[in-house]
Amino acid sequence: YELALLHFYRGEFEAALERVRRTNADPSTDVANDAIEMKVLLIQNKGPDSLSTPLRRYARARLLQRQRHYGEALAVLDTLLTEYAQHPLADEAHFLRATLLRERGRAEAAVEAFAEIPRLFPQSPLADRSLFQAAQAQEQSLDDADAALDTYTQLLEAYPSSLLAAKARERIRALQRSVRS
């Protein structure tokens, strides 16, 4: 998987895809889910040009994130989102941008960025995850239990069959107990 990531960061998407396919051959490995996620990312986000420019920029931002060059990564993502706002990769880019904001300690901006994803991309597989991340940031970084309760509730109402629904209910119960005491 790490070799696939190296190919991905260099923009060698076919080589990365071949590596993740080999990794997927054994679904019991620790990295199988990561490999599946990368495989889907690579298959769904080629084009619109033959150079796969949006995907290359996204890969560059991910590399910069891994190198902890958050400011540069945010700049790359902002350019990507300005030039390719309608590209299928836009939801991934928004999610990565929100994650980077949180990693930089900009919790309020991160919450806003995470909350924007379900509004812009309600059918995205990242929509429920972004609401969960927003609620976690409200709860942990902003110490705003009321806002976190609202966001967890929004997740349950908008995405009742989400894989995160059980965790959201658990957090709601815990927050309600802490508010009462």
Secondary structure, 3 states (H helix, E strand, C coil): CHHHHHHHHCCCHHHHHHHHHHHHCCCCCCCHHHHHHHHHHHHHCCCCCCCCHHHHHHHHHHHHHHCCCHHHHHHHHHHHHHHCCCCCCHHHHHHHHHHHHHHCCCHHHHHHHHHHHHHHCCCCCCHHHHHHHHHHHHHHHCCCHHHHHHHHHHHHHHCCCCCCHHHHHHHHHHHHHHHHC
